[in-house]
Amino acid sequence: MKTYDTDEYDVIVVGAGHAGCEAALASAHMGLKTLVVTIGLDMVAFMPCNPSVGGPAKGTVVREIDALGGQMGKNIDATYIQMRMLNTGKGPAVRALRAQADKWQYHEHMKDVIENTPNLTLRQAIVDQLVVKDGVCRGVITNTGAEYHAKSVVLTTGTAARGRIFIGELNYSSGPNNTIPAIKLSENLEKLGFKLRRFKTGTPPRVNGNTIDYSKTEEEPADKIPRHFSYETSDADYLKDQVSCWMTYTNPTTHKIIRDNLDRSPMFSGDIVGVGPRYCPSIETKVVRFADKNRHQLFLEPEGRHTKEVYVGDFSTSMPEEVQLKMLHTVAGLEHAEMMRPGYAIEYDVIEPWQLKHTLETKNIKNLFTAGQMNGTSGYEEAAGQGLIAGINAALRAKGKPGFTLGRDEAYIGVLIDDLVTKGTNEPYRLLTSRAEYRLILRHDNADLRLTPYGHKLGLISDKRYAAFEEKKKEIAAAKEKLATITIHPTDEVQEYLQNIGEDKLSAGLKADIFLRRPRVKIDDIEKLTGEKIADDRYVKEQVEINIKYAGYIKKEQVRIDRLHRQEAKKIPADIDYGAIEGLATEARQKFEKIRPETLAQAERISGVNPADLAILSVYIQNGRYSKVNK
């Protein structure tokens, strides 16, 4: 192996998918000399599956990435063809922004950002091996024999690690979208002692939009109200000429074709051994699992402005190509559709995530971090969130500084990472709003208020942006203060307004902040009724409304968060000998040894651990009889 002076870096990132891009950009923006190595330059931030960003929980993650100084939100704001807010009829805790991306522009824009970022080098190569000395990762070796050294390394291999594609009876070694797979790196990780397992995901066929009869489908238009993922994107930049998506359904004829050909599906023939995603199953799995359903919803999603390829959402399949075409032709609107690309399933290696710390550094090899789908997650957003945290921590490690983590009460990213390292996962992990105990705190709208100070402290948020953030906070406080001083009197105009919106009339005057607690009352209405200007910025008004209307619920969540913090403050010594603790249940002892929780709060979240085990552990630590040395 030959190295040169130019081959020395602070941080090396392996892979340039959504995790790798965020990791590399974070490291470079923090001033570290960074190398990102990818199997193919055409796969930088590529979307091999659904060309979209956001949705329930995932959209909040994208906003959190932006609030910390990451790129995904800016990238989708620059390349979307449709933007929609989901769950608008529900509470703020579950509202979710979703954007349909121009698949090719998204890739090109991210690649352009990476190519023009100081401190960052982009290189095409296949990493076969890690350079590990005395339990510390020192660099990587490529398939050409080139050796690159660094103070820390981030692995983001996605679905390329020993990837294998399945289409009916056909299967072959491949990365996503028929790219080159990474074979030897997985073998090297196993030699280094890492536990790997096989997961599976899939993608649906793409059809020619010119051959779709949209008159038989239902239109899903974009929002007219300006929406953005990045807090730096202006309402003035909101696209006027957005592209619609369309909805259609399978039917009993579709399902009969699937059932008649299940023996040819690698999902049911036994060819695929990897575990697939529970929350995004193939159409074959849905037909078998939900046999009582006579139809399943499908979405027709354009892949860009300058292509006729249309993604058939929720129709993921690994059926033989000719069967896929028959299936498509039974669907309303797709009777004469031309299939441009068949769907496929892909198996790949993942690292068991309980082998990681909350910083995403591996426990058994120092200075080595992993992120993205190789940690067992599904989805671009989950990958990007991990990549950002891994990149930040790789940079901090290279600088010799303490690591950075997010708590479950601070971000969905914190929930995601804690779930992975504390519980592990037996299937591709998808982030859901139900996984967050404090989802009224972790809202889509307030990610900047929660995380921007962290981003600024890390050097990822500019002073200019931070000043604007501080000004927004002042405007929110001023609006709340003003509402507390204005009185709403029971005038004829006020009473008529309340009757029109279905609220009870006033019997006496009320302060405006109390008046605003009524579900259908808006700050804009208070401004009209009183002639007083509460705030100019609609995002400031949004924060004030949510905080006042949901004050009681938010207070209850804060009480639970305070309890969490007390438990998190109870640290578990790293050298504790669980075998010496009398009274622990066998399952609890095994789980503690495997995961090595850092706090009592984390120990409490491990599945299979009961309150009695926690009480025994807590008393043992308090008595100071915890280490193999003290034993």
ZALO-632382 format. One record per residue (C-alpha): residue in three letters; x, y, z. Coordinates in pm, whole numbers, plus 32768, in hexadecimal, padded with zeros to 4 digits. Layout:
alaXYZ;...
END
This chain:
met800080008000;lys807F81567FA5;thr8022829C804D;tyr80858403800C;asp8080853F80DD;thr7F4085A48028;asp7E9A8464809F;glu7E8B84DD8209;tyr7D36855E827A;asp7C8A85B783BC;val7B4B84FC8364;ile7AFC83F98258;val799283AF81FD;val794C826D8140;gly7813828F806B;ala776683C27FDC;gly75F9836B8008;his751D844180E8;ala75DE83E18223;gly773384098184;cys76E6856080F2;glu767385EB8241;ala779C855282F8;ala789B85DA8201;leu7802873681F0;ala77EB8750836C;ser795786EF8394;ala79CC87E18285;his78F98900830B;met799588C78461;gly7AE6890D83C3;leu7B6787A9839D;lys7C1E872E8268;thr7B25862D81ED;leu7B21851D80E2;val79DD847D806C;val7A08833D7FA5;thr78E982B17ED6;ile78C681857DF2;gly783682617CDD;leu782883DA7CB7;asp76D683B27C0D;met764A832B7D55;val768F845D7E2F;ala754C849E7EF2;phe749683BE7DFB;met7331834F7E3C;pro731F81E37DCC;cys71C381C07E5E;asn70B782C77E9A;pro711D841D7E12;ser709484D97F3E;val70FF85718088;gly7035859281C6;gly6EF08505824A;pro6E8584AD83AE;ala6FB084BF84A0;lys709F84BF8376;gly704386258319;thr70958692847B;val71E985EA845D;val723286B58322;arg71DC87F383DD;glu72BC878784FD;ile73D7874A8408;asp73A888AA8385;ala7396894084E1;leu74E6889E8530;gly7582892383F1;gly755B87F6830A;gln751087F68196;met73E18718814F;gly72D98826818B;lys738B892180AE;asn73BE88197FA3;ile725187B67F8A;asp71E189227F94;ala72BC895E7E62;thr7242882F7D9E;tyr70DA87D67DFA;ile6FBF87BF7CFF;gln6EAA87A57E02;met6E87880C7F70;arg6D6A87A28055;met6D2087B081C9;leu6C88866A8241;asn6B9986398368;thr6B2487A48364;gly69DE87388405;lys6A9986AA8530;gly6B6187458649;pro6CB887E8861F;ala6D6D86BA86AF;val6D2485E5857A;arg6D2086E58461;ala6E22868B835E;leu6EB887378230;arg6EFB866080FD;ala6F9F86BE7FB4;gln6FAD860A7E68;ala710F86307DE5;asp719A86567C8C;lys726F85207CB1;trp7385858A7BC7;gln739586F47C38;tyr73A586887DA3;his74DA85B47D58;glu757B86C07C7F;his753F87D67D7B;met75D387117E9D;lys76FD86A87DCC;asp773888147D6C;val772C887C7EDB;ile782987707F3A;glu791087C47E19;asn791589337E7B;thr7937890E7FF4;pro7A8B89708082;asn7B4C885F813D;leu7A8C874F8082;thr7B13865D7F7C;leu7A2985787EB7;arg7AC2843C7E27;gln7A3E83077D71;ala7AC481C07E01;ile7A5980807EAC;val7ACD80598012;asp7B2C7EEF8059;gln7BD17F0781AD;leu7BFF7FDD82E0;val7D548034836B;val7D3E7FD284DB;lys7E637FDF85CD;asp7E4C7F968741;gly7CD27FA68736;val7CCC80FB868D;cys7C5781408529;arg7D6681FE846E;gly7CE482008308;val7C6A813381DF;ile7CF7806380C0;thr7C4A805F7F6B;asn7C2F7F4A7E68;thr7D477FED7DA0;gly7E327FD57ECB;ala7E2B81477F20;glu7E4281898096;tyr7DB282C28135;his7DF3831F829D;ala7D1783EC8387;lys7CDA843584F5;ser7B7883A984D8;val7AAA82E983DA;val793382E28396;leu789681BA82E2;thr775181F68224;thr773880CE8137;gly75BC80D88108;thr75347FA9804F;ala76767F6A7F8C;ala77167E888094;arg770F7D2E7FF2;gly75D77DA57F3D;arg750E7CA87E74;ile73EA7D007D90;phe72BE7C197D5E;ile71C47C247C3D;gly70FB7AE27C36;glu71E179B97C03;leu72FD7AA27BA0;asn73F07B1A7CAC;tyr754A7BAD7C92;ser76517C697D59;ser760E7DDE7D42;gly75E97F217DFC;pro74AD7FF67DDA;asn744080557C7A;asn75317F567BE1;thr766A7FF97C6F;ile77A77F467CDF;pro777E7E9F7E35;ala78797EB27F52;ile78E17D4F7FA7;lys7A2C7D4C8060;leu79DC7E5D815E;ser78D07D8181FF;glu79C77C628211;asn7AC37D4B82B4;leu79C47DC183B6;glu79767C5A8413;lys7AE97C128440;leu7AFC7D408527;gly79F27CA08602;phe78B67D578598;lys77677CA58595;leu76B77CD28446;arg75627C6483CD;arg749C7C6B8288;phe73807D5C8246;lys72AE7D88810F;thr72007EAB806C;gly71607EDE7F1B;thr70E77FD07E16;pro6FBD7FD47D24;pro6FBB7FE37BA9;arg6FCF812F7AF1;val6EDF817179D3;asn6ED5826878B2;gly6DFA838E7914;asn6D8983BA77AA;thr6CDD826877BF;ile6C1482AE78FE;asp6AA1830478E8;tyr6A91840679FE;ser6919843379CC;lys68EB82EB7A89;thr69BB835E7BB1;glu698F845D7CCA;glu6A6885977CC7;glu6B4385F07DF2;pro6B9F87607DBC;ala6CA688307E6E;asp6C6089297F85;lys6C248A917F21;ile6C9F8B128071;pro6E1D8B33806B;arg6ECD8A108119;his704089CF814D;phe712688DA81F9;ser724389CF8233;tyr72178AF2831F;glu72ED8BBC8231;thr72068B938104;ser712D8CC280B9;asp6FB58CB48079;ala6FFB8D817F41;asp70B58C557EB0;tyr6F898B6C7EC9;leu6F468ACA7D78;lys6E098B2F7CC1;asp6E178A237BB0;gln6E1E88E57C80;val6DDA87867BFD;ser6CB886B27C77;cys6CCA854B7CEE;trp6BAC845A7CB1;met6AFE83477D74;thr6A6E81FD7CFC;tyr6A2C80A17D8A;thr6A6F7F327D56;asn693F7E4D7D36;pro68DE7CDC7D57;thr696A7C907BFC;thr6ABC7D1E7C63;his6AB67C4D7D9E;lys6A5C7B0D7CE0;ile6B8A7B387BFA;ile6C677B657D2B;arg6BDB7A357DE1;asp6BF5795F7CA7;asn6D6979B37C8C;leu6DD979AD7DF6;asp6EAF787D7DAE;arg6F7B79597CC5;ser6FA97A6B7DC7;pro70FD7A597E77;met704E7AE67FA9;phe6F8779A27FC8;ser706578A37F17;gly717478BC8021;asp7279795F7F40;ile72747A9C8013;val72EC7A648177;gly730C7BD181DF;val71FD7C6E82B6;gly712B7D738201;pro708F7EB78283;arg6F4C7E868345;tyr6EC77FE282F9;cys6F167FDE8185;pro6ECC7E798115;ser6EC97DFC7FB1;ile6D7C7DE67EFF;glu6D997C6A7F10;thr6DBB7C7A8089;lys6C937D6780A8;val6BB27C857FD7;val6C0E7B5780B0;arg6C127C098200;phe6ACD7CCA81C4;ala6A0C7BC38105;asp68C17C64816A;lys69147DA780AE;asn688F7DBB7F4B;arg69687EE47EEE;his6AA57F9B7F53;gln6AF4810A7F18;leu6C0481677E1F;phe6CA682B67DD1;leu6D25831D7C7A;glu6E4A84067CBC;pro6F1184B47BA7;glu708A84877BCC;gly70D885E27B44;arg707986FB7A5A;his714C8682793A;thr7104850E793D;lys6FCD844178F4;glu7022833D79FB;val6F0F831C7AFF;tyr6F4482677C49;val6E24817D7CA6;gly6E2781B77E1B;asp6DBE80A07F0C;phe6DE77FA07DF3;ser6F3F7F1D7E58;thr6F737DC37DC4;ser70747CBC7D69;met6F8C7BF37C89;pro700F7B847B33;glu700E7C9E7A36;glu6EF17C147961;val6E1A7BE27A99;gln6E5D7D497B05;leu6DDB7DC379B5;lys6C9E7CF379D6;met6C697D7C7B34;leu6C927EE37ABE;his6B9A7EB879A1;thr6A837E5B7A93;val6A9C7FAB7B49;ala69B280C97AEC;gly6A7281C17A15;leu6B8E80CC79D1;glu6AD97FE278E0;his6BC2804377C4;ala6CEC80BC788E;glu6E4880737809;met6F337FF47916;met708180AA78F9;arg712F7FFE7A1F;pro70BE7EC97ADD;gly70A67EC87C54;tyr719E7DF97D1E;ala71F97D8E7E7D;ile73587DBF7F04;glu74017D098023;tyr75257DAC80D7;asp75F97D9E8212;val75B87E708346;ile767E7E918485;glu75C57E3885C5;pro75927F9A8651;trp75B37F3787BF;gln77297F2D8772;leu772380AB8760;lys773481C7885B;his763E82E9884E;thr774883AD8792;leu773282978687;glu789A823586D1;thr78C880BC86DB;lys7907802C8834;asn7A1F7F3D87D9;ile7AE6801786E7;lys7B33817E8742;asn7B16829C8648;leu7A3281CB8568;phe78CD82498535;thr77AC81B7846E;ala766D825783EF;gly75418223830D;gln74A480E5828B;met75D3801982F4;asn755D805C845A;gly74147FAF840D;thr733480D583B2;ser725C81118280;gly7225826181DA;tyr72F8837F8159;glu729B8461827C;glu7300836D8390;ala7448833782D6;ala748E84AB82B3;gly744584EE8422;gln753983E0848E;gly763A84568391;leu763285B5841F;ile766985398584;ala777B84478518;gly782B8556844E;ile781B864B8570;asn78AB854B8660;ala79B884D8856F;ala7A2586438551;leu7A1A867986C9;arg7AE8853C86FC;ala7BE885B685FF;lys7BFE86FC86C4;gly7C228640880C;lys7AD986CA8893;pro79BA861B894C;gly78A58581887C;phe774F8614882D;thr7607855E8869;leu749685B68862;gly739E853D8967;arg724A84A38928;asp71AE85E589A7;glu727B86BF88BA;ala7249862E8760;tyr71B785148693;ile732184D68630;gly7363849287A1;val723D839F87AF;leu72BB82EE8676;ile742082BE86F0;asp73BB825C8851;asp72C9815787CB;leu73DC80C386F1;val74F180AF87F3;thr74128053891A;lys731B7F61887D;gly73C27EFB8738;thr72D87E9C861C;asn72697D538583;glu71E07DFB844A;pro72257F378381;tyr71D8804A847D;arg70E6815A8418;leu70B6829084EC;leu6F4B82C88553;thr6EAB83DC8622;ser6E3582CD8713;arg6FA0827A8769;ala6FCC83D1880C;glu6F4E83F68972;tyr6F5F8572895B;arg6EDA85B087FE;leu6E1C86EB8864;ile6F6F877E88BD;leu701D86EC8788;arg6F47879B8684;his6F8B87E58519;asp6F5E895A8551;asn704D89918675;ala718488D18609;asp72468A1885F0;leu71EB8A7D8754;arg725F892987D2;leu73A388FB8711;thr742C8A398672;pro74FE8A9187A8;tyr75AB893E8787;gly75EE89788616;his76838ACE865A;lys77608A4E8774;leu77E189398690;gly78378A348582;leu772E89BB848D;ile76458AE884AD;ser76CE8C3A8440;asp76CB8D6A8524;lys75DC8E158431;arg74E28CF9843F;tyr75048CE285B8;ala74BC8E5785DB;ala737D8E29850F;phe73208D0485F0;glu73518DD8872A;glu72798EE78692;lys71638DE98653;lys71718D7F87C0;lys714C8EEA882B;glu70218F168745;ile6F7A8DE287D9;ala6FAD8E64893B;ala6F2D8FBD88D9;ala6DF68F2B8835;lys6DA48E5F896B;glu6DD58F918A47;lys6CF39065896B;leu6BDD8F62896B;ala6BE88F628AE6;thr6BA490DA8AED;ile6A8690F089F0;thr692090BD8A64;ile681490288981;his66C390C189D8;pro6572901B898E;thr6515910F887A;asp641590B9876D;glu653390838676;val65E58F928761;gln64A78ED187B2;glu644E8EAF8642;tyr65AE8E3685F6;leu65998D2D8707;gln64468CB8868C;asn64CB8C988526;ile65F08BBB858F;gly651F8AE3867A;glu65AC8B6387C4;asp64E98BCD88FB;lys64A18D3F8922;leu65508E128A27;ser64A08E6B8B6B;ala65B38F5F8BCE;gly66FB8FEA8B51;leu68288F038B2B;lys699A8F3A8AFE;ala69FC8EE78998;asp6AE88DCB89FD;ile69C78D218AB8;phe68DF8D668992;leu69DE8CC088A9;arg69C18B768966;arg687B8B3688B0;pro68C08A3387A1;arg683B8AF88677;val68BE8C5186D6;lys69EE8CD08616;ile6ADD8DEF8656;asp6A7D8E838505;asp69158E958581;ile697F8F4186C2;glu6A3C904385F4;lys690490888524;leu681E909D8652;thr69039184871C;gly69C292448613;glu6B0291E686CC;lys6C2F91528618;ile6CAA902386D8;ala6DC08FB485EB;asp6E288FDA847F;asp6EBF8E838446;arg6DC88D618411;tyr6EC58C6C84A3;val6ED48D3C85E3;lys6D588D3485F6;glu6D5D8BBB85C4;gln6E478B8A86EC;val6D7C8C6D87CD;glu6C328BC58773;ile6CB48A6387AD;asn6D5D8ABB88F6;ile6C288B66897F;lys6B248A6B8904;tyr6BE9893A8976;ala6C8889D38AAE;gly6BEC88D28B9B;tyr6C5C87A68AD0;ile6DB788368A9B;lys6DDA886C8C12;lys6D8286FE8C54;glu6E87868A8B59;gln6F88876B8BFE;val6F4886C18D4D;arg6F9385718CAA;ile70CA86028C07;asp7147867E8D57;arg7127851B8DDE;leu71E884998CAF;his730085908CF5;arg731B85198E5C;gln733F83B38DE2;glu743984188CD4;ala750A84BE8DE2;lys753A836B8E8B;lys766882E88DD1;ile76C881798DC1;pro784081418DE4;ala78DD80BC8CA4;asp79987FA88D60;ile786B7F208E1C;asp78687DA58E44;tyr77007D378E14;gly775C7BD28E6C;ala77A27C418FD2;ile76487CD99009;glu75747BE490CE;gly73FF7BD59086;leu74067C4A8F1D;ala732A7B818E33;thr73F37AB98D35;glu73587B718C0E;ala73A47CC58CA9;arg750D7C628CF1;gln753B7BEA8B8A;lys74A27D278AFA;phe75767E078BDB;glu76B57D4F8B76;lys765B7D668A05;ile75ED7ED289F2;arg76BB7F668B11;pro75C680848B5E;glu766681CB8BC6;thr754F82488CAC;leu742F81BA8D77;ala734082638C85;gln73D681A28B64;ala73D180618C2D;glu725E80968C6F;arg721880A58AF7;ile72B67F528AAD;ser71AB7E538A51;gly719A7D318B44;val72107DFF8C6F;asn710E7E228D87;pro70F57F1F8EA6;ala71847E278FA1;asp72C27E058ED0;leu72E47F7F8EC1;ala72B67FA09038;ile73C47E9A907A;leu74B27F438F85;ser7472809C901A;val74B58029917F;tyr75EF7F6F9112;ile767C80A9906E;gln762081859197;asn76DC80999280;gly781280C091A7;arg78467F48917E;tyr78437F459005;ser79947F028F66;lys7A5F7DCC8F25;val7B787E768FE5;asn7A9D7EBC9115;lys79FF7D649108;
END
